[in-house]
Amino acid sequence: MIPRRKPMAALLLPLPNIVLLRPPAACTSLLDKCSDVEGLKQIHATMVKTGLVLDAVPASRLLAALCRSPDDGSLTYALLFFERLRCRNTFMWNTMIRALSDSNLPEQAVILYCQMRSDAMPHNPYTFPFLLKACVALPSALPETQQVHSHIIKHGFASEVYTANSLLRVYAKSGCTGSARKLFDRMPCRDAITWNSMIDGYAKSGRLEMARQLFDLMEEKNVVSWTSMITGCVENCLFKEALELFGEMLVTEVEADARALTSALTACTHLGALDQGRWIHTYIKKRQMQLDPALGCVLVDMYAKCGELDEALSIFETIRERNVAVWTAMIAGLAVHGLGREALDLFKEMEDAGVKPNHITVTSALTACSYAGMVEEGGSLFERITKEYNMSPSVEHYGCMVDVLGRAGMLKEAEDLINAMPFDPNAAVWGALANACRIHRNFELGKHVGKMLIELEPEQSGRYIQLASILAAEGSWKQSLTTRKLMRERGVLKLPGCSSISVKGRVHEFVVGDRSHPQAEKIHLEWERILRRLRKEGYVASTDQLLLDLEEEEKEAAVGWHSEKLAIAFGFISTEPGTTIRIVKNLRVCADCHAVSKLISKVYRRKIVMRDRARFHVFADGTCSCKDYW
């Protein structure tokens, strides 16, 4: 039962014993035009005086208008009005349940439904879809949904497509694809919504093979069907497959909507597929689609993370309504390119525009300070989190600040900050300190932190490799090999390095020593040719970070066929001289590949834009934008 609230004065007016009048046209037309709660209260007062409040039709229209009103307090007033009504019908109950399910009070919708049952009020096919929407927002979504399902069967609405679709959608959203599929198979009549809900449920739960099977069985696929598959691929990190599906959709002459475009652009961002991203941007412009904050944000992110900051800034300037997500995307883009000062300037511009930063914005700004070595600015921003933004620093904020201090060589201060944290530091925080120890060759502290990280995340290969690297750099080869052996004994597999390059609309991927590519022989011959010229220019392989105690010749062979080198060689044979080569790598670029890329950019006058796990490296004329600080 919904708690009774003290009725408002208008609701306590005595209802006169008068003959019910026909609804005047003026009163009903006002309900269609009025949306503010104060105006609706005046109409309500008039209806009380004239007796219209006793008529179910105008009373229903007033209730619906109150529920639609965006004004604060309108829902509360609607509840009070509903509770005082003498002529409540099924439409009124449904209206009230729907309004509560759309609000932040979904549990009240369920309570109201229970009251409806206790009052023996008849249900109709529209009662349950509104109720199910409330159920999915509850912590106990599944048991509540199952109870509603039994009521749907009891009242004979299981064969109603509208009701069954709503039930299927809730099961799918709750991750109960088994229950959803049983319902799907039993439905005597299915429409596009039925198929799309089932496909979306499979995709969101990671069961893409099942989603694809249903998708292929659909006779008429609409934009929702295609978008569910594309988005499912993106959410499961199948970015190449997402772009392939997007291309197939356009071939069938189905026009992409904002959600499909957002997912496709996200796939481009992860792959570094600038050409495809530009094509999608052109598609948006040709259709004169409005760049709302959501679509604008993903475009800014795509250009920034594909290495085209000027384009990202240009898009950013054209977005009229810049919410905090749009500002954050641009600040983060500047940060990963090592442009700390520019990122902080934009952060200040955002504050001047009256937009309050959120946790992610602050994290991006602190990251900018870290990559640019701006210790003082980072410390100042960290202090402002509590003093000015009324936020408690999160573990991500502490991790960024540890990175700021650690990269600057202030290892003692970084360790003190960790010890002063109001909650237990996670592996990311300790990992930032371990990385700083590697950079500044503080082996004792690095070994201590590295062992701690293995205890915290025994299934993460990166933690073993991080400690083994520190031990190898120290010259403790035996301990380094023991760490690698421990990783193997525990069945922990190393994440293989993978580099991708997009050429002529196709994404090509390489792993270390890769010979699976159709042009593998040409790629290897090209890399050997490049290597011979680099040696003439004085190149010597940088093997300090190798984990094994090998002879120098063996070490050079070990680093010689890293995935990014193969991607560069493929770029050479696939593009015109002078063309910028763009590469995305899933791991941190090693010292040798970094040095090689700098030398190639100088010798061949080729700009190389490389995005590794953490940041961007723009190699040009023998230098890197990271200033060898990564």
C-alpha positions as CSV (number, residue, x, y, z in Angstrom):
1,M,0.0,0.0,0.0
2,I,1.4,3.4,-0.9
3,P,1.9,5.6,2.2
4,R,-0.9,8.1,2.6
5,R,0.2,11.7,2.3
6,K,-1.6,14.7,3.7
7,P,-4.0,15.8,1.0
8,M,-3.7,19.2,-0.5
9,A,-6.4,21.9,0.2
10,A,-8.0,21.5,-3.2
11,L,-8.5,17.8,-2.7
12,L,-10.4,18.4,0.6
13,L,-13.0,20.6,-0.9
14,P,-16.5,19.1,-0.2
15,L,-18.0,17.7,-3.3
16,P,-21.3,19.4,-3.9
17,N,-24.5,17.4,-4.5
18,I,-25.1,18.7,-8.0
19,V,-26.3,17.2,-11.2
20,L,-23.3,16.1,-13.2
21,L,-22.7,18.6,-16.0
22,R,-21.5,17.7,-19.5
23,P,-17.8,18.4,-19.8
24,P,-17.4,21.8,-21.2
25,A,-15.2,21.9,-24.3
26,A,-13.1,24.7,-22.8
27,C,-12.1,22.6,-19.8
28,T,-11.1,19.5,-21.9
29,S,-9.2,21.5,-24.5
30,L,-7.2,23.2,-21.7
31,L,-6.0,19.8,-20.5
32,D,-4.5,19.2,-23.9
33,K,-2.6,22.5,-23.9
34,C,-1.6,22.7,-20.2
35,S,1.6,21.0,-18.9
36,D,2.7,23.0,-15.9
37,V,1.4,21.7,-12.5
38,E,0.1,25.0,-11.3
39,G,-2.2,25.4,-14.4
40,L,-3.4,21.8,-13.9
41,K,-4.2,22.5,-10.3
42,Q,-6.4,25.4,-11.4
43,I,-8.2,23.1,-13.9
44,H,-8.6,20.6,-11.1
45,A,-10.2,23.2,-8.9
46,T,-12.6,24.1,-11.7
47,M,-13.5,20.5,-12.1
48,V,-14.3,20.1,-8.4
49,K,-16.5,23.2,-8.5
50,T,-18.5,22.0,-11.6
51,G,-18.6,18.4,-10.6
52,L,-16.6,17.2,-13.6
53,V,-14.2,15.5,-11.2
54,L,-16.9,12.8,-10.7
55,D,-16.9,12.0,-14.4
56,A,-14.3,9.2,-15.2
57,V,-13.5,10.7,-18.6
58,P,-12.3,14.2,-17.7
59,A,-10.8,12.9,-14.4
60,S,-8.8,10.3,-16.4
61,R,-7.6,13.1,-18.7
62,L,-6.5,15.3,-15.8
63,L,-4.7,12.4,-14.2
64,A,-2.9,11.6,-17.4
65,A,-1.9,15.3,-17.8
66,L,-0.5,15.4,-14.3
67,C,1.5,12.3,-14.9
68,R,2.9,13.7,-18.2
69,S,3.9,17.1,-16.6
70,P,7.7,17.5,-16.3
71,D,7.3,19.9,-13.3
72,D,8.6,18.9,-9.8
73,G,5.7,17.8,-7.6
74,S,3.4,16.8,-10.4
75,L,3.7,13.1,-9.7
76,T,3.1,13.7,-6.0
77,Y,0.0,15.7,-6.8
78,A,-1.1,13.0,-9.3
79,L,-0.9,10.4,-6.5
80,L,-2.9,12.5,-4.1
81,F,-5.5,13.1,-6.8
82,F,-5.7,9.4,-7.7
83,E,-6.1,8.4,-4.0
84,R,-9.2,10.7,-3.6
85,L,-10.9,9.7,-6.8
86,R,-14.3,7.9,-6.4
87,C,-14.5,6.7,-10.0
88,R,-11.2,4.9,-10.5
89,N,-11.1,2.7,-13.6
90,T,-8.5,0.4,-15.1
91,F,-7.2,3.2,-17.3
92,M,-6.5,5.3,-14.2
93,W,-4.7,2.5,-12.5
94,N,-2.6,1.8,-15.6
95,T,-1.8,5.6,-15.9
96,M,-0.6,5.7,-12.4
97,I,1.5,2.5,-12.6
98,R,3.1,3.7,-15.8
99,A,4.0,7.1,-14.3
100,L,5.6,5.4,-11.3
101,S,7.5,2.9,-13.5
102,D,8.9,5.8,-15.5
103,S,10.0,7.6,-12.3
104,N,12.7,6.8,-9.7
105,L,10.0,5.0,-7.7
106,P,9.5,1.7,-9.5
107,E,8.8,-0.1,-6.2
108,Q,5.8,2.1,-5.8
109,A,4.4,0.9,-9.1
110,V,4.6,-2.7,-7.8
111,I,2.9,-1.6,-4.5
112,L,0.1,0.1,-6.5
113,Y,-0.4,-3.0,-8.6
114,C,-0.8,-5.1,-5.4
115,Q,-3.4,-2.5,-4.3
116,M,-5.2,-2.8,-7.7
117,R,-5.4,-6.6,-7.2
118,S,-6.7,-6.2,-3.7
119,D,-9.4,-3.8,-4.9
120,A,-10.4,-6.5,-7.5
121,M,-9.9,-4.0,-10.3
122,P,-10.0,-5.7,-13.8
123,H,-6.7,-5.8,-15.7
124,N,-6.2,-5.3,-19.4
125,P,-3.3,-6.0,-21.8
126,Y,-1.7,-2.6,-21.0
127,T,-1.4,-3.2,-17.2
128,F,1.4,-5.6,-17.4
129,P,3.9,-3.9,-19.8
130,F,3.9,-0.9,-17.5
131,L,4.4,-3.1,-14.4
132,L,7.1,-5.1,-16.0
133,K,9.1,-1.9,-16.8
134,A,9.0,-1.2,-13.0
135,C,10.1,-4.8,-12.2
136,V,13.3,-4.6,-14.3
137,A,14.4,-1.6,-12.3
138,L,14.2,-3.4,-9.0
139,P,17.0,-5.3,-7.2
140,S,14.8,-8.3,-7.1
141,A,13.9,-8.1,-10.8
142,L,13.8,-11.8,-11.6
143,P,11.5,-13.1,-8.8
144,E,9.2,-10.1,-9.3
145,T,9.1,-10.7,-13.1
146,Q,8.3,-14.4,-12.5
147,Q,5.4,-13.5,-10.3
148,V,4.0,-11.1,-12.9
149,H,4.4,-13.8,-15.5
150,S,2.2,-16.1,-13.5
151,H,-0.4,-13.3,-13.2
152,I,-0.3,-12.7,-17.0
153,I,-1.0,-16.4,-17.6
154,K,-3.8,-16.4,-15.0
155,H,-5.6,-13.4,-16.6
156,G,-5.3,-14.9,-20.1
157,F,-2.9,-12.3,-21.6
158,A,0.0,-14.6,-22.4
159,S,-1.0,-14.7,-26.1
160,E,-1.2,-10.9,-26.4
161,V,1.9,-9.9,-28.5
162,Y,2.3,-6.6,-26.7
163,T,2.3,-8.1,-23.3
164,A,4.4,-11.1,-24.2
165,N,7.0,-8.9,-25.9
166,S,7.3,-6.8,-22.7
167,L,7.8,-9.9,-20.6
168,L,10.4,-11.3,-23.1
169,R,12.2,-8.0,-23.0
170,V,12.4,-8.0,-19.2
171,Y,13.7,-11.6,-19.1
172,A,16.3,-10.7,-21.8
173,K,17.4,-7.6,-20.0
174,S,17.8,-9.5,-16.7
175,G,20.2,-11.9,-18.4
176,C,17.6,-14.8,-18.3
177,T,18.0,-15.8,-21.9
178,G,16.8,-19.3,-21.2
179,S,13.4,-18.1,-19.8
180,A,13.2,-15.6,-22.7
181,R,13.9,-18.3,-25.3
182,K,11.2,-20.6,-23.8
183,L,8.7,-17.7,-24.0
184,F,9.9,-16.9,-27.6
185,D,9.4,-20.4,-28.8
186,R,5.9,-20.7,-27.3
187,M,4.6,-17.4,-28.7
188,P,2.0,-18.1,-31.3
189,C,2.6,-14.8,-33.0
190,R,5.9,-12.9,-33.2
191,D,6.6,-9.5,-34.6
192,A,9.8,-7.6,-35.3
193,I,9.9,-6.4,-31.6
194,T,9.8,-10.1,-30.5
195,W,12.8,-11.0,-32.7
196,N,14.8,-7.9,-31.8
197,S,14.3,-8.4,-28.1
198,M,15.5,-11.9,-28.2
199,I,18.5,-11.0,-30.4
200,D,19.4,-8.1,-28.1
201,G,19.1,-10.3,-25.0
202,Y,21.5,-12.9,-26.5
203,A,23.9,-10.2,-27.7
204,K,24.0,-8.4,-24.3
205,S,24.7,-11.7,-22.5
206,G,27.6,-12.5,-24.7
207,R,25.9,-15.3,-26.6
208,L,26.6,-13.9,-30.0
209,E,26.4,-17.2,-31.9
210,M,22.8,-17.6,-30.7
211,A,22.1,-14.0,-31.6
212,R,23.5,-14.5,-35.1
213,Q,21.5,-17.6,-35.6
214,L,18.2,-15.8,-34.8
215,F,19.3,-12.8,-36.8
216,D,20.0,-14.9,-39.9
217,L,16.5,-16.5,-39.6
218,M,14.7,-13.1,-39.6
219,E,13.0,-12.5,-42.9
220,E,12.8,-8.7,-42.6
221,K,15.6,-7.1,-40.6
222,N,15.1,-3.5,-39.5
223,V,17.6,-1.0,-38.1
224,V,16.9,-2.3,-34.6
225,S,17.9,-5.8,-35.6
226,W,21.1,-4.7,-37.2
227,T,21.9,-2.3,-34.3
228,S,21.4,-5.0,-31.7
229,M,24.0,-7.2,-33.5
230,I,26.5,-4.4,-34.1
231,T,26.2,-3.2,-30.5
232,G,26.5,-6.8,-29.2
233,C,29.8,-7.2,-31.2
234,V,31.2,-4.0,-29.8
235,E,30.2,-4.9,-26.2
236,N,32.0,-8.2,-26.6
237,C,35.1,-6.6,-28.1
238,L,34.5,-8.0,-31.6
239,F,35.2,-4.7,-33.3
240,K,36.1,-6.0,-36.8
241,E,32.9,-8.0,-36.9
242,A,30.9,-4.9,-35.8
243,L,32.2,-2.9,-38.8
244,E,31.6,-5.8,-41.2
245,L,28.0,-5.9,-40.0
246,F,27.6,-2.2,-40.3
247,G,28.8,-2.4,-43.9
248,E,26.3,-5.3,-44.6
249,M,23.5,-3.2,-43.1
250,L,24.2,-0.3,-45.4
251,V,24.3,-2.6,-48.5
252,T,20.8,-3.7,-47.7
253,E,19.8,0.0,-47.8
254,V,18.7,0.1,-44.1
255,E,19.6,3.6,-42.9
256,A,21.7,3.7,-39.7
257,D,20.2,5.4,-36.7
258,A,22.2,7.3,-34.0
259,R,22.7,4.1,-31.9
260,A,24.1,2.1,-34.8
261,L,26.4,5.0,-35.7
262,T,27.6,5.3,-32.2
263,S,28.4,1.6,-32.0
264,A,30.2,1.6,-35.3
265,L,32.3,4.7,-34.4
266,T,33.2,3.0,-31.1
267,A,34.5,0.0,-33.1
268,C,36.5,2.4,-35.2
269,T,38.0,4.0,-32.1
270,H,39.2,0.7,-30.7
271,L,40.7,-0.4,-34.0
272,G,42.2,2.9,-34.8
273,A,40.3,2.7,-38.1
274,L,40.4,6.3,-39.1
275,D,39.3,5.8,-42.7
276,Q,36.1,4.0,-41.7
277,G,35.5,6.6,-39.0
278,R,35.8,9.4,-41.5
279,W,33.4,7.6,-43.8
280,I,30.8,7.3,-41.1
281,H,31.3,11.0,-40.3
282,T,30.6,11.8,-43.9
283,Y,27.5,9.6,-43.8
284,I,26.3,11.6,-40.8
285,K,26.9,14.9,-42.6
286,K,25.2,13.8,-45.8
287,R,22.1,12.9,-43.9
288,Q,22.3,16.3,-42.1
289,M,22.0,14.5,-38.7
290,Q,22.1,16.7,-35.7
291,L,25.2,16.2,-33.6
292,D,23.6,15.7,-30.2
293,P,26.0,15.3,-27.2
294,A,26.0,11.4,-27.4
295,L,26.9,11.2,-31.1
296,G,29.2,14.3,-30.9
297,C,31.0,12.7,-27.9
298,V,31.8,9.5,-29.7
299,L,33.0,11.4,-32.8
300,V,35.4,13.5,-30.7
301,D,36.6,10.4,-29.0
302,M,37.1,8.5,-32.3
303,Y,39.2,11.3,-34.0
304,A,41.2,11.9,-30.8
305,K,42.0,8.2,-30.3
306,C,42.8,7.7,-34.0
307,G,45.5,10.4,-33.7
308,E,43.6,13.3,-35.4
309,L,43.4,15.9,-32.6
310,D,42.7,18.8,-35.0
311,E,39.7,17.0,-36.3
312,A,38.5,16.2,-32.8
313,L,38.8,19.8,-31.8
314,S,36.9,20.9,-34.9
315,I,34.0,18.5,-34.1
316,F,34.1,19.6,-30.5
317,E,33.7,23.3,-31.5
318,T,30.6,22.5,-33.6
319,I,28.7,20.7,-30.9
320,R,26.2,23.3,-29.5
321,E,25.2,21.5,-26.3
322,R,28.4,20.3,-24.7
323,N,27.6,18.3,-21.6
324,V,30.2,17.0,-19.2
325,A,30.7,13.8,-21.4
326,V,31.7,15.9,-24.5
327,W,34.1,18.0,-22.5
328,T,35.6,14.9,-20.9
329,A,36.1,13.2,-24.2
330,M,38.1,16.1,-25.5
331,I,40.2,16.5,-22.3
332,A,40.9,12.7,-22.4
333,G,42.0,13.0,-26.0
334,L,44.5,15.8,-25.2
335,A,45.7,13.8,-22.2
336,V,46.6,10.6,-24.1
337,H,48.5,12.7,-26.6
338,G,50.6,14.1,-23.7
339,L,49.2,17.6,-24.1
340,G,48.9,18.3,-20.4
341,R,48.8,22.1,-20.5
342,E,46.2,22.1,-23.3
343,A,44.1,19.6,-21.4
344,L,44.1,21.7,-18.2
345,D,43.3,24.8,-20.2
346,L,40.3,23.1,-21.6
347,F,39.4,21.9,-18.1
348,K,39.3,25.5,-16.9
349,E,37.3,26.5,-20.0
350,M,34.8,23.9,-19.1
351,E,34.5,25.2,-15.5
352,D,34.1,28.8,-16.8
353,A,31.3,27.6,-19.0
354,G,29.5,26.4,-15.8
355,V,29.9,22.7,-16.5
356,K,30.8,20.8,-13.3
357,P,33.4,18.0,-13.8
358,N,32.5,14.5,-12.8
359,H,34.8,11.7,-11.5
360,I,35.8,10.7,-15.1
361,T,36.7,14.3,-16.0
362,V,39.0,14.7,-13.0
363,T,40.6,11.3,-13.8
364,S,41.3,12.5,-17.4
365,A,42.8,15.8,-16.2
366,L,45.0,14.0,-13.6
367,T,46.1,11.6,-16.4
368,A,47.1,14.6,-18.5
369,C,49.2,15.8,-15.6
370,S,50.9,12.4,-15.3
371,Y,51.8,12.1,-19.0
372,A,53.1,15.6,-19.2
373,G,55.1,15.4,-15.9
374,M,53.0,18.3,-14.3
375,V,53.4,17.4,-10.6
376,E,52.4,20.8,-9.1
377,E,49.3,21.1,-11.3
378,G,48.3,17.5,-10.5
379,G,48.6,18.0,-6.8
380,S,46.6,21.2,-6.9
381,L,43.8,19.4,-8.9
382,F,43.8,16.5,-6.5
383,E,43.2,18.8,-3.5
384,R,40.4,20.5,-5.3
385,I,38.4,17.3,-5.7
386,T,37.3,17.6,-2.1
387,K,37.5,21.3,-1.5
388,E,35.8,22.6,-4.7
389,Y,34.0,19.7,-6.4
390,N,32.4,18.2,-3.3
391,M,33.6,14.7,-4.2
392,S,35.5,12.1,-2.4
393,P,38.7,11.1,-4.3
394,S,38.1,7.7,-5.8
395,V,40.6,4.9,-6.1
396,E,41.1,5.9,-9.7
397,H,42.0,9.4,-8.6
398,Y,44.6,8.1,-6.1
399,G,46.0,5.8,-8.8
400,C,46.5,8.8,-11.1
401,M,48.1,10.9,-8.4
402,V,50.5,8.0,-7.6
403,D,51.4,7.9,-11.3
404,V,51.9,11.7,-11.3
405,L,54.4,11.4,-8.4
406,G,56.0,8.2,-9.5
407,R,56.7,9.2,-13.0
408,A,58.4,12.3,-11.6
409,G,60.7,10.1,-9.5
410,M,59.0,11.1,-6.2
411,L,58.6,7.4,-5.2
412,K,58.6,8.1,-1.4
413,E,55.8,10.6,-1.8
414,A,53.9,8.2,-4.0
415,E,54.3,5.4,-1.4
416,D,53.2,7.8,1.4
417,L,50.1,8.8,-0.5
418,I,49.2,5.1,-0.9
419,N,49.6,4.5,2.8
420,A,47.4,7.5,3.6
421,M,44.5,6.3,1.4
422,P,41.2,6.0,3.4
423,F,40.5,2.6,1.8
424,D,42.6,-0.3,0.6
425,P,44.6,0.4,-2.6
426,N,43.7,-1.8,-5.5
427,A,46.1,-3.4,-8.0
428,A,46.0,-0.5,-10.3
429,V,47.3,1.8,-7.6
430,W,50.2,-0.5,-6.7
431,G,50.8,-1.1,-10.4
432,A,51.4,2.6,-11.0
433,L,54.0,2.6,-8.3
434,A,55.6,-0.6,-9.7
435,N,55.8,1.1,-13.1
436,A,57.5,4.1,-11.6
437,C,60.0,1.8,-9.9
438,R,60.8,0.3,-13.3
439,I,61.2,3.8,-15.0
440,H,63.5,5.1,-12.2
441,R,65.3,1.7,-11.5
442,N,64.3,1.5,-7.8
443,F,64.6,-2.3,-7.8
444,E,64.1,-3.0,-4.1
445,L,60.8,-1.2,-3.9
446,G,59.8,-2.5,-7.3
447,K,60.4,-6.1,-6.2
448,H,58.4,-5.6,-3.0
449,V,55.5,-4.1,-4.9
450,G,55.7,-6.6,-7.7
451,K,55.4,-9.6,-5.3
452,M,52.4,-7.9,-3.6
453,L,50.7,-7.4,-7.0
454,I,51.0,-11.1,-7.8
455,E,49.3,-11.9,-4.5
456,L,46.5,-9.4,-5.3
457,E,46.0,-10.6,-8.9
458,P,47.5,-14.2,-9.2
459,E,45.6,-14.8,-12.5
460,Q,46.9,-11.6,-14.3
461,S,49.8,-12.4,-16.5
462,G,50.9,-8.7,-16.6
463,R,51.8,-8.8,-12.9
464,Y,54.3,-11.7,-13.3
465,I,55.8,-10.1,-16.4
466,Q,56.1,-6.7,-14.6
467,L,58.0,-8.3,-11.7
468,A,60.1,-10.5,-14.1
469,S,61.0,-7.3,-16.0
470,I,62.2,-5.5,-12.9
471,L,64.3,-8.6,-11.9
472,A,65.8,-8.8,-15.4
473,A,66.6,-5.1,-15.4
474,E,68.4,-5.6,-12.1
475,G,70.3,-8.6,-13.5
476,S,68.6,-11.2,-11.3
477,W,68.1,-13.6,-14.2
478,K,67.5,-16.6,-12.1
479,Q,64.7,-14.9,-10.1
480,S,63.2,-13.5,-13.3
481,L,63.0,-17.0,-14.8
482,T,61.6,-18.4,-11.5
483,T,58.8,-15.8,-11.7
484,R,58.0,-16.8,-15.3
485,K,58.1,-20.5,-14.3
486,L,55.6,-19.7,-11.5
487,M,53.3,-18.1,-14.0
488,R,53.4,-21.2,-16.2
489,E,52.9,-23.6,-13.3
490,R,49.7,-21.7,-12.3
491,G,48.4,-21.9,-15.8
492,V,48.4,-18.2,-16.4
493,L,48.7,-17.3,-20.0
494,K,50.6,-14.3,-21.3
495,L,48.4,-11.9,-23.3
496,P,50.0,-11.9,-26.8
497,G,51.0,-8.6,-28.2
498,C,48.8,-7.6,-31.2
499,S,49.1,-4.6,-33.5
500,S,46.5,-3.5,-36.0
501,I,46.7,-1.2,-39.0
502,S,43.9,0.0,-41.2
503,V,44.6,0.2,-45.0
504,K,41.9,1.0,-47.6
505,G,39.0,0.3,-45.3
506,R,40.3,-3.0,-44.0
507,V,41.9,-3.7,-40.6
508,H,44.9,-6.0,-40.6
509,E,46.2,-7.6,-37.4
510,F,49.6,-8.9,-36.5
511,V,51.1,-10.8,-33.6
512,V,54.8,-11.4,-32.8
513,G,56.5,-13.3,-35.6
514,D,53.2,-13.5,-37.5
515,R,53.2,-15.5,-40.8
516,S,49.4,-16.0,-41.1
517,H,48.9,-12.9,-43.3
518,P,48.3,-13.6,-47.0
519,Q,51.3,-11.2,-47.7
520,A,53.5,-12.6,-44.9
521,E,56.5,-13.3,-47.2
522,K,56.5,-9.8,-48.6
523,I,56.0,-8.2,-45.2
524,H,59.0,-10.1,-43.7
525,L,61.2,-9.3,-46.7
526,E,60.2,-5.6,-46.4
527,W,61.1,-5.6,-42.7
528,E,64.5,-7.1,-43.4
529,R,65.1,-4.4,-46.0
530,I,64.1,-1.7,-43.5
531,L,66.3,-3.3,-40.9
532,R,69.4,-3.3,-43.1
533,R,69.0,0.4,-43.8
534,L,68.5,1.2,-40.1
535,R,71.7,-0.6,-39.2
536,K,73.6,1.6,-41.6
537,E,72.2,4.5,-39.7
538,G,73.6,3.1,-36.5
539,Y,70.6,1.1,-35.2
540,V,71.4,-1.4,-32.4
541,A,68.6,-3.4,-30.9
542,S,67.5,-2.3,-27.4
543,T,67.3,-5.5,-25.5
544,D,67.5,-4.3,-21.9
545,Q,63.9,-5.2,-21.1
546,L,64.1,-8.9,-22.3
547,L,63.4,-11.3,-19.5
548,L,65.9,-13.9,-20.6
549,D,69.7,-14.1,-20.2
550,L,70.5,-14.6,-23.9
551,E,73.4,-13.7,-26.1
552,E,73.0,-10.3,-27.8
553,E,72.4,-11.8,-31.2
554,E,69.6,-14.0,-29.8
555,K,68.1,-11.0,-28.0
556,E,68.0,-9.0,-31.2
557,A,66.2,-11.8,-32.9
558,A,63.7,-12.0,-30.0
559,V,62.7,-8.3,-30.4
560,G,63.1,-8.2,-34.2
561,W,59.7,-9.5,-35.1
562,H,57.4,-7.7,-32.7
563,S,53.9,-7.1,-34.0
564,E,54.2,-3.3,-34.4
565,K,57.3,-3.8,-36.6
566,L,55.3,-6.2,-38.9
567,A,52.5,-3.6,-39.0
568,I,55.0,-0.9,-40.1
569,A,56.4,-3.2,-42.8
570,F,52.9,-3.9,-44.1
571,G,52.2,-0.1,-44.1
572,F,55.3,0.4,-46.2
573,I,54.2,-2.1,-48.9
574,S,50.6,-1.0,-48.8
575,T,50.7,2.8,-48.9
576,E,52.4,5.5,-50.9
577,P,55.7,7.0,-49.7
578,G,55.2,9.8,-47.2
579,T,51.8,8.5,-46.1
580,T,51.2,8.5,-42.3
581,I,51.2,5.0,-40.8
582,R,48.7,4.5,-38.0
583,I,49.0,1.5,-35.6
584,V,47.1,0.4,-32.6
585,K,48.8,-2.0,-30.1
586,N,47.1,-3.8,-27.2
587,L,50.2,-3.7,-24.9
588,R,52.7,-1.0,-23.9
589,V,55.3,-0.4,-26.7
590,C,58.7,-1.8,-25.9
591,A,61.9,0.3,-25.8
592,D,63.3,-1.3,-29.0
593,C,60.1,-0.7,-31.0
594,H,59.9,2.8,-29.7
595,A,63.5,3.5,-30.8
596,V,63.0,1.8,-34.2
597,S,59.9,3.9,-34.9
598,K,61.8,7.1,-34.1
599,L,64.6,6.2,-36.5
600,I,62.2,5.1,-39.3
601,S,60.4,8.4,-39.1
602,K,63.7,10.2,-39.6
603,V,65.3,8.0,-42.2
604,Y,62.2,7.4,-44.4
605,R,60.5,10.8,-43.6
606,R,57.4,8.9,-42.5
607,K,55.1,10.0,-39.7
608,I,54.1,7.0,-37.5
609,V,51.1,7.4,-35.1
610,M,51.1,4.6,-32.6
611,R,48.5,4.1,-29.8
612,D,49.6,1.6,-27.2
613,R,47.7,0.5,-24.1
614,A,48.3,3.8,-22.3
615,R,48.9,6.7,-24.6
616,F,49.8,8.0,-28.1
617,H,53.2,8.1,-29.7
618,V,53.6,10.4,-32.7
619,F,56.9,9.7,-34.3
620,A,58.2,12.4,-36.7
621,D,61.7,13.5,-37.7
622,G,63.4,11.1,-35.3
623,T,61.5,12.2,-32.2
624,C,58.4,11.1,-30.3
625,S,55.6,13.2,-28.9
626,C,55.9,11.4,-25.5
627,K,59.4,12.8,-25.2
628,D,60.6,9.3,-24.3
629,Y,58.5,9.5,-21.1
630,W,56.2,6.5,-21.1
